[in-house]
Amino acid sequence: MRLAIITTHPIQYYAPVFKLLNEQPGVSIRVFYTWGEKAKDKFDPGFGKNINWDVPLLQGYDYEWVKNTSADPGTHHFSGVVNPELIDCINLWQPNALLVFGWAFQSHFKVMRYYKNKLPVYFRGDSTLLDVPNGIKSFLRSVLLRWVYRHIDYAFYVGTNNKAYFKKHGLADEHLTFAPHAVDNNRFAAKNNDEALKLRQSLGIADGDVLVLFAGKFEEKKSPMILLNAFLTLSEPGIHLLFVGDGILETPLKTQASAGKNIHFMSFQNQLAMPAIYQACDLFCLPSKGPGETWGLAVNEAMAAGRPVLVSNKVGCAVDLVIPGFTGDVFDSENLSDITKKLRVLINDRPQLKTLGINAKKQIACWNFDVQVAAIINRLKTINAN
């Protein structure tokens, strides 16, 4: 069974899945990277720098860089991925099925249309309905999306909100399978006690103090400013806030933070450093307001590290992973009063934080790469069965 995978560039959350797929008996995969070879050292506008991941992204599976002829290459617009040779490359490899990651690129959609009724076309995306406004534009977009998804045979949904999105746009239950968004749970769960303690000590965090962590891009979508303002409103002793990342909001955040105490900043940290950073904190917060916070995989990482989470209701994973009073809490997006109240409750019950963290680690255990791969393999098996 030969599965062609069409995606834009290597991603730390997908490369382990590709490796596991390629290890399955009777399965061969080839990943066609459509951004082109320049994607190996891509500039990330959210972080404001080139990102070179320190975990292997191109090992254990077959892949091909596809020439991208776009005048403005990238994933920020539909015409950023243009591959005149892509269909010929796929045909030359002679797959039994295709798995397309994301349709909103010229070449990806062209592939979906070309292979419809020629090969089984599978799809993976993580869009939700959380940011959909009312009105004529929303209606017209819904009509467009129903037409788009007529060009696929099957979709793998990442969670509850993503499933609702697919169903709204014409896919029935029999054309949907759960394949969870996942991270390397084992890597984030591995004990990093010494490194975590050194980090806390370097920041002047005493034993018994509580550290709240935000890790990600300093951008409007992630809404780090509301977390900072909530922290400043609390102004409680023995509580610290750490921002890890880079981005356009770095200067405003640091300027605002100068009005308070116990607020710390670290620049972007690569994947191998992140487990210790999560384990150094007592609570992880993702206060996103969107649009486009489709899932929030940092939440998976924090939970795998055994840490409770506080997220906004605009974070796609909230409905699946964040159980109030069990793994953390959920606040109303952009509601300063609500995030402040829930942050206060969490940080003032330190024994409960530990219990919530234990629960979080158990909750995330079944959201893993193995379950994702099994879902894809089971779907491939139906090709021969039919």
JOPEUR-V165181 format. One line per field, one symbol per residue. ss: DSSP state (H for helix, E for strand, L for the rest). phi: phi as a letter, one per 20 degrees, with the letter a starting at -180 (. if undefined). psi: psi as a letter, one per 30 degrees, with the letter a starting at -180 (. if undefined). A space follows every 10 residues. Layout:
ss->???
phi->???
psi->???
This chain:
ss->LEEEEEELLL LLLLHHHHHH HHLLLLLEEE EEELLLHHHH HLEELLLLEE LLLLLLLLLL LEEEELLLLL LLLLLLLHHH LLLLLHHHHH HHHLLLEEEE ELLLLHHHHH HHHHHLLLLE EEEELLLLLL LLLLLHHHHH HHHHHHHHHH HLLEEEELLH HHHHHHHHLL LLHHHEEELL LLLLHHHHHL LLHHHHHHHH HHLLLLLLLE EEEEELLLLH HHLHHHHHHH HHHHLLLLEE EEEELLLLLH HHHHHHHLLL LLEEEELLLL HHHHHHHHHH LLEEEELLLL LLLLLLHHHH HHHHLLLEEE EELLLLLHHH HLLELLLEEE ELLLLHHHHH HHHHHHHLLH HHHHHHHHHH HHHHLLLLHH HHHHHHHHHH HHHHHL
phi->.ddeddbfbf cfedgfffff gfefgmcccc edeefnffff ceeeffemaf ddfedfdcdn bebbedfdeg fcfqeebgee cccgefffff ffelfebccd endecgffff fgffegmdcf ddccbcfcdf dfeepfffff fffffffgff ecebcdeeaf ffffffffdo eegfdccfcf fbcfgfffeg fcgfffffff ffemefgnfd ddddcqfecg gflfffffff ffffldfmdc ccddqbqfeg fgffffffec cmdcccfgdf gfefgfffff edbdccegdm fnefcnfffg fffffndfcc cefeegegfe dddgncdqbc dfgmdfffff fffffffecf ffgfffffff fffegeecff fffgffffff fffffe
psi->kjjkkjlelk kffeeeeeee effkkgkklk kjjfflfffe ikkjfefglk jjkgkkfgkg lklkkkkjgk fiklgflegf jjiffeeeee eefilflkjk jkfhkeeeee eeeefkgelk jlkklgllgf gjllaeeeee eeeeeeeeff glfkkjkfae eeeeeeeegf klefgkkkjk kllieeeffk kheeeeeeee efghjlkflk kkkkkakile efhfeeeeee eeeehklgkl kkkjalafge eeeeeefffa lhklkklkkl effeeeeeff lfkkkjgkfa lgiediffee eeeeghklkj llgfkefefe fjjkfefblk lkkgjeeeee eeeeeefgie eeeeeeeeee eeefefilee eeeeeeeeee ffeee.
